[in-house]
Amino acid sequence: MKTRTQLIPFLVWTMAMTFSALSSAGDLPDLAALQKMNARLTPVDLSADVSKLPAGERQALLHILQAAKLMDVLFLRQGWAGNESLLLDLIQDRTPLGQERLRAFLLNKGPWSRLDQGRSYLPGIPEKPAQSNYYPAGATKAELEKWMKGLPAKEKEKAEGFFTTVRRSPAGELVLVGYNQEYQPELSLAASYLREAAKWTQSPTLKDFLEKRAESFLSNNYYDSDVAWMKLDASIEPTIGPYETYDDEWFNAKASFEAFITIRDDAETAKLDKYATELQGLENNLPIDPKLKNPKLGALAPLRVVNSIFSSGDGNRGVQTAAFNLPNDDRVVLQMGSKRVMLKNVQEAKFHKVLSPIADVVLSSTDRKRVSFEAFFNHILMHEIMHGLGPQTAFIGGKSLGMRGALQEHYSFIEEAKADIAGLWAMKRFVDQGVADKSLGDTMYVTFLASCFRSLRFGINEAHGKGIALLLNSLLDAGAFQVSPRGKFSVHAEKIPAAVSALTCDLMTLEAHGDKEKAQAYYAKYVHLRPEVQKALDRLIHIPIDIAPRFVTAEKLLAAGK
Ligand code: ZN
């Protein structure tokens, strides 16, 4: 369910304290401090080419956008009961401090700073409630647990499910309320927008999704529309509804409303098709014991490359989502797998606003010149693909065992490191074979090196950061990455290909053998910030953490539609 945080570093909003602009718990930021805090998310225009869409599709898009805007309202209400009235107050405060506070509120979708461990930046705000607004304000987690235990099986399933809130009746009893009742006015309106959009589109799969999702908003049953979303094959690729459960810190059960309204990138999608036909060849040539290779790979889970024109709710707060993996309903995943959606223009913005400035600071001047978006983007793609290649189960004493079970707490970071390093290995092979553009051969290693520092800024307390620390430190030890006395990092062109192959082999073999001891040894040796790496990170303090999108294409469409 939580594939987004596990697989995508951009979503991790717990930051190293170095980047915190709030000094201590009781302090409220003044205008200057708040401006500094907000500047960590740097504004950027997000656009996509909609000029080639037929007029009917543009009309459909307009109505989809109107539905998507409603997800902001719902997400605010789900976060905290006080959010909507607080927003109205902030809008009326025309002082410079008031306006900066409004900006902070819109960036964070609430009065708690997501880059500062959820501390409030406004006066008179309580601590962020761990249960958000999914459960009654005065209730405790223990009370909820006890109540759920006593429910009949069917009710219990709903109580633990994605799409219900728990409220208190006038008599003080806990009661279940479906999202379709709890959020009835907004969901009815959203459903009518989606139905209107369905009338305009000429794409049968888009029409089907829109109609079924409208129905879900009213019936509270999302299964059919999740299936329709998996089958989407249209120029407009919308994701809209209740999805992720991060904000329910009590039970990780309740889904937050969000939308990603995107336009499919046909050129990139064609490139993906080309890669997909080469996967068995990659597997057959992995630098590992032939016995560990899979002679017959299954189908690749669907991957879409899109450009975002609008996101809202949980899909647009704090650090921006660059890719996501949905749906979360296990029944759909078992039946059809899940779909990975890559938001290309969001990744582009992150590249230009964050990664490029980082490269200026940490790389040697020759290597700096070779950092490229193509390499950055292709590596993210190959990372996703390589999760599915190489050994997928561990064999211990001849017995097959789940890798997660064998490696336990070390599984996630080893698997993330494997996907990253094998992604580099695969890119080199594609370049050598002429499947990928030759220029990538020159740019991919230096781009990955710069990207290591971008990822490490999100901390090494989650799988992706740990995996990056492992790779960066072991490639430094292998001499494949080097650091100059002035603290500039560079790639050793002769040493890097062999080092990447060796590390790919080591990690895949470790996984195949379920070798927890070796995983532990990797962890102890490599998963920390060495002084030369920490020094480089300290020099990045002036560079934004992430982007704050301005949806210029969507705004234009909405303005023209009025
Ligand atoms: Zn991953």
Residues whose N, C-alpha, C, O or C-beta is under 5 A from the ligand:
A	BS01	ZN	L7 E416 A419
